[in-house]
Amino acid sequence: MPIYEYQCDNCQHQFEVMQKINDAKLQDCPECQQASLRRLVSMAGFQLKGTGWYATDFKNNHKGSNTTSAKTDEKSTSACAHNQCQCG
């Protein structure tokens, strides 16, 4: 829900109210009880809740499998690599 800021034209009292967008604008000042409130244009205050609003929600924590694991297969290793051959 948005937070709206109001100011009384009679007593200059300012305050904020959390209201639904479809709610009617306030008219009576809570300080002087006069019907002289106006809604101010200010930076909107809002809070994001739920999933999908944080950078961590969409990050892929699994690094891609671009790097292949370096497993050695004993069958493919030559005997020369282990100094077990008779070649020289």
N, CA and C atoms as an extended XYZ file, in Angstrom:
264
Properties=species:S:1:pos:R:3:atomname:S:1:resname:S:1:resid:I:1 pbc="F F F"
N         0.835       -1.179        0.000 N   MET     1
C         0.000        0.000        0.000 CA  MET     1
C         0.883        1.247        0.000 C   MET     1
N         0.498        2.231       -0.759 N   PRO     2
C         1.271        3.477       -0.790 CA  PRO     2
C         1.103        4.283        0.495 C   PRO     2
N         2.103        5.075        0.773 N   ILE     3
C         2.060        5.994        1.911 CA  ILE     3
C         1.889        7.397        1.348 C   ILE     3
N         0.778        8.036        1.718 N   TYR     4
C         0.474        9.380        1.235 CA  TYR     4
C         0.792       10.405        2.311 C   TYR     4
N         1.244       11.576        1.877 N   GLU     5
C         1.552       12.663        2.787 CA  GLU     5
C         0.484       13.751        2.619 C   GLU     5
N        -0.032       14.225        3.750 N   TYR     6
C        -1.064       15.259        3.751 CA  TYR     6
C        -0.570       16.475        4.517 C   TYR     6
N        -1.135       17.654        4.143 N   GLN     7
C        -0.864       18.886        4.879 CA  GLN     7
C        -2.161       19.667        5.006 C   GLN     7
N        -2.358       20.233        6.173 N   CYS     8
C        -3.534       21.056        6.425 CA  CYS     8
C        -3.226       22.490        6.008 C   CYS     8
N        -4.097       23.080        5.205 N   ASP     9
C        -3.917       24.476        4.787 CA  ASP     9
C        -4.250       25.452        5.916 C   ASP     9
N        -4.991       24.991        6.911 N   ASN    10
C        -5.387       25.849        8.025 CA  ASN    10
C        -4.284       25.946        9.086 C   ASN    10
N        -3.786       24.815        9.563 N   CYS    11
C        -2.805       24.836       10.656 CA  CYS    11
C        -1.412       24.344       10.241 C   CYS    11
N        -1.237       23.996        8.991 N   GLN    12
C         0.047       23.541        8.429 CA  GLN    12
C         0.534       22.202        8.992 C   GLN    12
N        -0.329       21.464        9.645 N   HIS    13
C         0.038       20.146       10.186 CA  HIS    13
C         0.293       19.179        9.028 C   HIS    13
N         1.412       18.456        9.094 N   GLN    14
C         1.756       17.465        8.065 CA  GLN    14
C         1.804       16.088        8.700 C   GLN    14
N         1.331       15.084        7.952 N   PHE    15
C         1.379       13.709        8.437 CA  PHE    15
C         1.295       12.754        7.256 C   PHE    15
N         1.623       11.493        7.523 N   GLU    16
C         1.587       10.454        6.503 CA  GLU    16
C         0.536        9.426        6.866 C   GLU    16
N        -0.099        8.869        5.827 N   VAL    17
C        -1.130        7.856        6.030 CA  VAL    17
C        -0.921        6.753        4.990 C   VAL    17
N        -1.013        5.501        5.442 N   MET    18
C        -0.955        4.381        4.518 CA  MET    18
C        -2.383        4.092        4.058 C   MET    18
N        -2.607        4.255        2.745 N   GLN    19
C        -3.944        4.078        2.188 CA  GLN    19
C        -3.868        3.256        0.911 C   GLN    19
N        -4.971        2.606        0.608 N   LYS    20
C        -5.084        1.935       -0.686 CA  LYS    20
C        -5.228        3.002       -1.766 C   LYS    20
N        -4.865        2.651       -2.969 N   ILE    21
C        -4.959        3.609       -4.075 CA  ILE    21
C        -6.403        4.040       -4.303 C   ILE    21
N        -7.331        3.123       -4.103 N   ASN    22
C        -8.747        3.418       -4.354 CA  ASN    22
C        -9.439        4.129       -3.193 C   ASN    22
N        -8.771        4.278       -2.055 N   ASP    23
C        -9.380        4.960       -0.916 CA  ASP    23
C        -9.582        6.444       -1.223 C   ASP    23
N       -10.636        7.013       -0.670 N   ALA    24
C       -10.912        8.440       -0.847 CA  ALA    24
C        -9.862        9.265       -0.108 C   ALA    24
N        -9.574       10.441       -0.649 N   LYS    25
C        -8.622       11.346       -0.010 CA  LYS    25
C        -9.189       11.813        1.331 C   LYS    25
N        -8.302       11.989        2.301 N   LEU    26
C        -8.731       12.514        3.596 CA  LEU    26
C        -9.053       14.001        3.445 C   LEU    26
N       -10.012       14.474        4.242 N   GLN    27
C       -10.413       15.875        4.150 CA  GLN    27
C       -10.253       16.626        5.467 C   GLN    27
N       -10.503       15.943        6.597 N   ASP    28
C       -10.483       16.609        7.901 CA  ASP    28
C        -9.131       16.444        8.572 C   ASP    28
N        -8.577       17.553        9.024 N   CYS    29
C        -7.300       17.553        9.722 CA  CYS    29
C        -7.478       16.950       11.122 C   CYS    29
N        -6.585       16.036       11.522 N   PRO    30
C        -6.708       15.453       12.865 CA  PRO    30
C        -6.330       16.432       13.979 C   PRO    30
N        -5.645       17.536       13.661 N   GLU    31
C        -5.229       18.515       14.668 CA  GLU    31
C        -6.284       19.591       14.901 C   GLU    31
N        -6.712       20.264       13.820 N   CYS    32
C        -7.638       21.393       13.978 CA  CYS    32
C        -9.083       21.051       13.585 C   CYS    32
N        -9.298       19.842       13.102 N   GLN    33
C       -10.635       19.342       12.739 CA  GLN    33
C       -11.281       20.096       11.577 C   GLN    33
N       -10.520       20.878       10.834 N   GLN    34
C       -11.043       21.613        9.682 CA  GLN    34
C       -10.914       20.748        8.422 C   GLN    34
N       -11.820       20.974        7.487 N   ALA    35
C       -11.791       20.231        6.217 CA  ALA    35
C       -10.882       20.970        5.230 C   ALA    35
N        -9.602       21.013        5.559 N   SER    36
C        -8.674       21.771        4.717 CA  SER    36
C        -7.393       20.978        4.399 C   SER    36
N        -7.517       19.659        4.316 N   LEU    37
C        -6.354       18.829        3.984 CA  LEU    37
C        -6.148       18.768        2.484 C   LEU    37
N        -4.901       18.685        2.114 N   ARG    38
C        -4.576       18.417        0.708 CA  ARG    38
C        -3.462       17.387        0.681 C   ARG    38
N        -3.520       16.540       -0.312 N   ARG    39
C        -2.496       15.512       -0.477 CA  ARG    39
C        -1.292       16.131       -1.163 C   ARG    39
N        -0.125       15.935       -0.575 N   LEU    40
C         1.097       16.483       -1.140 CA  LEU    40
C         1.699       15.522       -2.161 C   LEU    40
N         2.402       16.112       -3.113 N   VAL    41
C         3.129       15.301       -4.081 CA  VAL    41
C         4.532       15.133       -3.519 C   VAL    41
N         4.871       13.916       -3.173 N   SER    42
C         6.181       13.638       -2.608 CA  SER    42
C         6.673       12.303       -3.146 C   SER    42
N         7.878       11.965       -2.768 N   MET    43
C         8.421       10.687       -3.208 CA  MET    43
C         7.575        9.571       -2.615 C   MET    43
N         7.251        8.630       -3.443 N   ALA    44
C         6.412        7.519       -2.986 CA  ALA    44
C         7.191        6.641       -2.027 C   ALA    44
N         6.542        6.268       -0.952 N   GLY    45
C         7.123        5.318       -0.016 CA  GLY    45
C         6.392        4.001       -0.158 C   GLY    45
N         7.140        2.929       -0.409 N   PHE    46
C         6.515        1.628       -0.530 CA  PHE    46
C         7.511        0.563       -0.131 C   PHE    46
N         6.996       -0.620        0.128 N   GLN    47
C         7.843       -1.724        0.550 CA  GLN    47
C         7.543       -2.912       -0.344 C   GLN    47
N         8.598       -3.540       -0.843 N   LEU    48
C         8.452       -4.708       -1.703 CA  LEU    48
C         8.526       -5.956       -0.842 C   LEU    48
N         7.499       -6.786       -0.941 N   LYS    49
C         7.462       -8.024       -0.162 CA  LYS    49
C         7.236       -9.195       -1.100 C   LYS    49
N         7.645      -10.353       -0.660 N   GLY    50
C         7.436      -11.567       -1.435 CA  GLY    50
C         8.668      -11.928       -2.239 C   GLY    50
N         8.550      -12.981       -3.009 N   THR    51
C         9.688      -13.434       -3.799 CA  THR    51
C         9.766      -12.659       -5.099 C   THR    51
N        10.950      -12.627       -5.664 N   GLY    52
C        11.140      -11.966       -6.945 CA  GLY    52
C        11.605      -10.533       -6.852 C   GLY    52
N        11.783      -10.009       -5.644 N   TRP    53
C        12.163       -8.614       -5.497 CA  TRP    53
C        13.619       -8.425       -5.109 C   TRP    53
N        14.324       -9.498       -4.896 N   TYR    54
C        15.701       -9.386       -4.436 CA  TYR    54
C        16.646       -9.931       -5.487 C   TYR    54
N        17.847       -9.412       -5.518 N   ALA    55
C        18.838       -9.834       -6.511 CA  ALA    55
C        19.146      -11.318       -6.384 C   ALA    55
N        19.054      -11.855       -5.189 N   THR    56
C        19.381      -13.266       -4.986 CA  THR    56
C        18.303      -14.201       -5.523 C   THR    56
N        17.109      -13.698       -5.775 N   ASP    57
C        16.032      -14.560       -6.263 CA  ASP    57
C        16.262      -15.029       -7.684 C   ASP    57
N        16.970      -14.262       -8.485 N   PHE    58
C        17.144      -14.613       -9.879 CA  PHE    58
C        18.555      -15.043      -10.231 C   PHE    58
N        19.451      -14.957       -9.281 N   LYS    59
C        20.821      -15.339       -9.573 CA  LYS    59
C        20.920      -16.850       -9.671 C   LYS    59
N        21.739      -17.297      -10.599 N   ASN    60
C        21.989      -18.715      -10.755 CA  ASN    60
C        23.216      -19.056       -9.931 C   ASN    60
N        22.989      -19.697       -8.798 N   ASN    61
C        24.096      -20.026       -7.911 CA  ASN    61
C        24.954      -21.163       -8.444 C   ASN    61
N        24.433      -21.900       -9.402 N   HIS    62
C        25.193      -23.004       -9.974 CA  HIS    62
C        25.994      -22.468      -11.142 C   HIS    62
N        27.282      -22.484      -10.991 N   LYS    63
C        28.122      -22.043      -12.093 CA  LYS    63
C        27.916      -23.019      -13.237 C   LYS    63
N        27.867      -22.526      -14.438 N   GLY    64
C        27.647      -23.372      -15.605 CA  GLY    64
C        28.692      -24.456      -15.721 C   GLY    64
N        28.359      -25.504      -16.407 N   SER    65
C        29.293      -26.611      -16.541 CA  SER    65
C        30.211      -26.372      -17.731 C   SER    65
N        30.744      -25.151      -17.830 N   ASN    66
C        31.681      -24.813      -18.893 CA  ASN    66
C        33.026      -25.485      -18.660 C   ASN    66
N        33.357      -25.698      -17.396 N   THR    67
C        34.627      -26.350      -17.091 CA  THR    67
C        34.359      -27.829      -16.903 C   THR    67
N        35.105      -28.625      -17.602 N   THR    68
C        34.931      -30.068      -17.477 CA  THR    68
C        35.861      -30.580      -16.405 C   THR    68
N        35.413      -31.570      -15.704 N   SER    69
C        36.250      -32.110      -14.644 CA  SER    69
C        37.395      -32.900      -15.255 C   SER    69
N        38.528      -32.821      -14.616 N   ALA    70
C        39.738      -33.460      -15.132 CA  ALA    70
C        39.886      -34.827      -14.491 C   ALA    70
N        39.102      -35.763      -14.969 N   LYS    71
C        39.210      -37.128      -14.479 CA  LYS    71
C        40.164      -37.878      -15.387 C   LYS    71
N        41.014      -38.625      -14.796 N   THR    72
C        41.949      -39.410      -15.595 CA  THR    72
C        41.449      -40.830      -15.692 C   THR    72
N        41.521      -41.336      -16.855 N   ASP    73
C        41.102      -42.701      -17.101 CA  ASP    73
C        42.368      -43.546      -17.223 C   ASP    73
N        42.511      -44.524      -16.360 N   GLU    74
C        43.728      -45.324      -16.352 CA  GLU    74
C        43.929      -46.076      -17.653 C   GLU    74
N        42.863      -46.439      -18.343 N   LYS    75
C        42.990      -47.178      -19.592 CA  LYS    75
C        43.597      -46.298      -20.686 C   LYS    75
N        43.319      -44.975      -20.628 N   SER    76
C        43.818      -44.098      -21.678 CA  SER    76
C        45.217      -43.561      -21.370 C   SER    76
N        45.726      -43.787      -20.183 N   THR    77
C        47.056      -43.308      -19.832 CA  THR    77
C        48.100      -44.303      -20.375 C   THR    77
N        49.093      -43.745      -21.011 N   SER    78
C        50.107      -44.642      -21.587 CA  SER    78
C        51.039      -45.151      -20.516 C   SER    78
N        51.674      -46.253      -20.810 N   ALA    79
C        52.625      -46.855      -19.874 CA  ALA    79
C        53.850      -45.982      -19.731 C   ALA    79
N        54.187      -45.202      -20.775 N   CYS    80
C        55.359      -44.326      -20.730 CA  CYS    80
C        55.205      -43.233      -19.661 C   CYS    80
N        53.991      -42.786      -19.450 N   ALA    81
C        53.757      -41.748      -18.462 CA  ALA    81
C        54.093      -42.212      -17.071 C   ALA    81
N        54.042      -43.497      -16.842 N   HIS    82
C        54.314      -44.038      -15.523 CA  HIS    82
C        55.687      -44.717      -15.465 C   HIS    82
N        56.532      -44.497      -16.469 N   ASN    83
C        57.874      -45.104      -16.560 CA  ASN    83
C        57.807      -46.625      -16.449 C   ASN    83
N        56.810      -47.240      -17.069 N   GLN    84
C        56.681      -48.679      -17.035 CA  GLN    84
C        56.850      -49.308      -18.426 C   GLN    84
N        57.215      -48.526      -19.386 N   CYS    85
C        57.306      -49.101      -20.731 CA  CYS    85
C        58.739      -49.597      -21.015 C   CYS    85
N        58.872      -50.334      -22.072 N   GLN    86
C        60.156      -50.908      -22.466 CA  GLN    86
C        60.727      -50.163      -23.661 C   GLN    86
N        60.163      -48.978      -24.002 N   CYS    87
C        60.549      -48.298      -25.240 CA  CYS    87
C        61.832      -47.525      -25.132 C   CYS    87
N        62.285      -47.243      -24.040 N   GLY    88
C        63.492      -46.507      -24.135 CA  GLY    88
C        64.045      -45.923      -22.986 C   GLY    88
